[in-house]
Amino acid sequence: MLHKGDAYPTNIDLDSDVFVNENGDLIETFSGNFHANKGFFKYCFNEYDFVDQFLAMVEEREWNSVVSLEKHFQSLFAHCEYGLFIKKDDVKIADVGLTGCEALISRTGSVIISTKGNLSRTLSIFPPVHVVVAYRENLCYDLKNYFGEWNTNDIQALPSMTSIISGPSRTSDIEKTLVLGAHGPIEIHVFFIDQPKPF
């Protein structure tokens, strides 16, 4: 015998987590999941350590040009022999796009960027390598934690673009073969600076 159920259940739980929470430090969880997404992770004690590690990677990878439109990162490299490109048009010829981020999502190993602070929609897409710089307060466990802090009542304060990046661009459309760098950077690097954001 068939019984007709309620068309619209009234006891839906929209607050409980769907996934089992991972134990451990947020940055350790992020780095493990980010590596699983084919990303490259570097831990830095402070901004001086970041500059040293970044310049060592520039030399190792033979990157000739890095573009960043954010004034804080431009000032970090102002006294180095390696200068950053600082014009929007330079994104077309740069080897690397260097940006900050809005958040690091530990559970998925994802990076959130937006036009709120990064000043460009193209910096994380055009250059073949995307370098992201993050600080302590950028760490969140899940997307729910990040978006829960948004004030959706103030439409003008919301960024015009928010992007969730989970590893380098990829596709399996061609003969079911995984190809990296299909629609954007072939590499993504996160430099995590273990200090409060200074700006």
C-alpha positions as CSV (number, residue, x, y, z in Angstrom):
1,M,0.0,0.0,0.0
2,L,1.3,3.5,-0.9
3,H,1.2,6.5,1.4
4,K,1.6,10.0,0.2
5,G,4.2,12.0,2.2
6,D,4.3,15.7,2.9
7,A,5.3,17.7,-0.1
8,Y,7.3,20.2,1.9
9,P,9.1,18.8,5.0
10,T,9.1,21.3,7.8
11,N,12.0,19.9,9.9
12,I,14.9,20.4,7.5
13,D,18.2,20.9,9.3
14,L,20.1,23.7,7.5
15,D,22.6,24.5,10.3
16,S,24.4,21.2,11.0
17,D,27.6,20.4,9.0
18,V,27.2,18.0,6.1
19,F,30.9,16.9,6.3
20,V,32.8,15.5,9.3
21,N,35.1,18.2,10.7
22,E,38.8,17.4,10.4
23,N,40.8,17.7,13.5
24,G,44.1,19.6,13.6
25,D,45.5,23.0,13.0
26,L,43.7,25.1,10.3
27,I,46.9,25.8,8.4
28,E,48.0,22.1,8.5
29,T,44.6,21.0,7.2
30,F,44.7,23.7,4.5
31,S,48.2,22.8,3.3
32,G,47.3,19.1,3.1
33,N,44.2,19.7,1.1
34,F,45.9,22.3,-1.1
35,H,48.6,19.9,-2.0
36,A,45.9,17.3,-2.9
37,N,44.6,19.9,-5.3
38,K,48.0,20.1,-7.0
39,G,48.9,23.5,-5.4
40,F,52.3,24.5,-4.0
41,F,52.4,25.7,-0.3
42,K,55.1,27.7,1.5
43,Y,55.1,28.6,5.2
44,C,56.7,31.9,6.1
45,F,57.5,33.1,9.6
46,N,57.1,36.8,8.7
47,E,57.2,39.1,5.6
48,Y,61.0,39.2,5.5
49,D,61.0,35.4,5.3
50,F,58.3,35.6,2.5
51,V,60.5,38.0,0.4
52,D,63.5,35.7,0.9
53,Q,61.6,32.5,-0.1
54,F,59.8,34.2,-3.0
55,L,63.0,35.6,-4.5
56,A,64.7,32.2,-4.1
57,M,61.8,30.7,-6.0
58,V,62.0,33.4,-8.7
59,E,65.6,32.4,-9.3
60,E,65.0,28.7,-9.2
61,R,62.0,28.9,-11.6
62,E,63.6,31.6,-13.8
63,W,60.6,33.9,-13.6
64,N,61.5,37.0,-15.5
65,S,58.5,39.2,-14.7
66,V,56.0,39.4,-11.8
67,V,53.0,41.7,-11.8
68,S,51.2,42.9,-8.6
69,L,48.7,45.8,-8.4
70,E,48.5,45.8,-4.6
71,K,50.6,48.6,-3.0
72,H,51.6,46.7,0.1
73,F,53.3,44.0,-2.0
74,Q,54.9,46.6,-4.3
75,S,56.4,48.3,-1.2
76,L,57.8,44.9,0.1
77,F,59.9,44.6,-3.0
78,A,60.7,48.2,-3.6
79,H,64.2,47.9,-2.2
80,C,65.0,44.6,-3.9
81,E,66.9,44.3,-7.2
82,Y,63.9,42.4,-8.4
83,G,61.2,44.9,-9.2
84,L,57.5,44.1,-9.7
85,F,55.5,45.2,-12.7
86,I,52.8,47.6,-11.4
87,K,50.6,48.4,-14.5
88,K,47.4,46.5,-15.4
89,D,48.6,46.1,-19.0
90,D,51.7,44.2,-17.7
91,V,49.4,41.2,-16.9
92,K,49.5,40.3,-20.6
93,I,53.3,39.6,-20.6
94,A,54.0,38.6,-17.0
95,D,55.2,35.1,-16.0
96,V,53.5,35.5,-12.5
97,G,50.5,37.3,-11.1
98,L,51.0,38.0,-7.4
99,T,47.8,38.8,-5.3
100,G,46.6,38.7,-1.8
101,C,43.4,36.8,-0.9
102,E,40.2,37.1,1.1
103,A,40.4,33.7,2.7
104,L,42.1,30.3,2.8
105,I,39.4,27.5,3.2
106,S,41.0,24.7,5.2
107,R,38.4,22.0,4.5
108,T,38.7,22.1,0.8
109,G,42.2,23.6,0.3
110,S,40.7,26.5,-1.6
111,V,41.7,30.1,-2.0
112,I,39.1,32.9,-2.2
113,I,40.0,36.1,-4.0
114,S,37.8,39.0,-4.9
115,T,37.9,42.4,-6.6
116,K,37.6,44.0,-3.1
117,G,41.4,44.0,-2.5
118,N,43.0,42.5,-5.6
119,L,42.1,45.4,-7.9
120,S,42.0,43.1,-11.0
121,R,40.0,40.3,-12.4
122,T,42.8,39.2,-14.7
123,L,45.8,38.9,-12.4
124,S,44.7,35.4,-11.2
125,I,43.9,34.2,-14.8
126,F,46.2,35.5,-17.5
127,P,49.7,34.8,-16.2
128,P,50.7,31.1,-16.3
129,V,51.6,31.2,-12.6
130,H,49.4,32.6,-9.7
131,V,51.1,33.4,-6.4
132,V,48.8,34.1,-3.5
133,V,50.0,35.7,-0.2
134,A,47.9,35.0,2.9
135,Y,48.1,36.0,6.6
136,R,46.7,34.5,9.8
137,E,43.3,36.2,9.7
138,N,42.7,34.8,6.2
139,L,42.2,31.3,7.6
140,C,38.7,29.8,7.7
141,Y,37.6,26.3,8.2
142,D,34.8,26.2,5.7
143,L,32.9,28.3,3.2
144,K,30.1,28.6,5.6
145,N,32.4,30.4,8.1
146,Y,33.6,32.8,5.4
147,F,30.3,33.7,3.9
148,G,28.6,33.9,7.3
149,E,30.6,37.0,8.0
150,W,29.2,38.9,5.0
151,N,26.8,41.7,5.5
152,T,24.3,41.0,2.8
153,N,22.2,44.0,3.8
154,D,24.8,46.3,2.4
155,I,24.9,45.5,-1.3
156,Q,27.3,48.3,-2.1
157,A,30.0,46.8,0.2
158,L,30.0,43.4,-1.6
159,P,32.7,42.8,-4.2
160,S,31.7,42.7,-7.8
161,M,33.6,39.4,-8.3
162,T,34.5,36.6,-5.9
163,S,36.4,33.5,-7.1
164,I,37.0,30.2,-5.3
165,I,40.2,28.6,-6.5
166,S,40.8,25.0,-5.8
167,G,44.2,24.3,-7.4
168,P,45.4,25.1,-10.9
169,S,43.0,25.4,-13.9
170,R,42.2,21.9,-15.2
171,T,40.0,20.0,-17.6
172,S,39.4,16.3,-18.6
173,D,37.3,17.1,-21.7
174,I,39.9,15.9,-24.1
175,E,39.9,12.1,-24.2
176,K,39.3,12.0,-20.4
177,T,42.9,13.0,-19.8
178,L,43.6,15.6,-17.0
179,V,45.2,18.7,-18.5
180,L,46.4,21.5,-16.1
181,G,46.3,25.1,-17.2
182,A,43.4,24.7,-19.5
183,H,41.5,27.9,-18.7
184,G,44.0,29.8,-16.5
185,P,47.3,29.4,-14.6
186,I,49.1,26.0,-14.8
187,E,50.5,26.6,-11.3
188,I,49.2,28.1,-8.1
189,H,51.4,28.9,-5.1
190,V,50.3,30.0,-1.6
191,F,52.8,31.7,0.7
192,F,51.3,31.7,4.2
193,I,52.8,34.4,6.4
194,D,52.3,33.5,10.1
195,Q,51.7,37.0,11.4
196,P,48.7,39.4,11.5
197,K,47.9,41.3,8.3
198,P,49.8,44.6,8.5
199,F,47.4,46.6,6.3
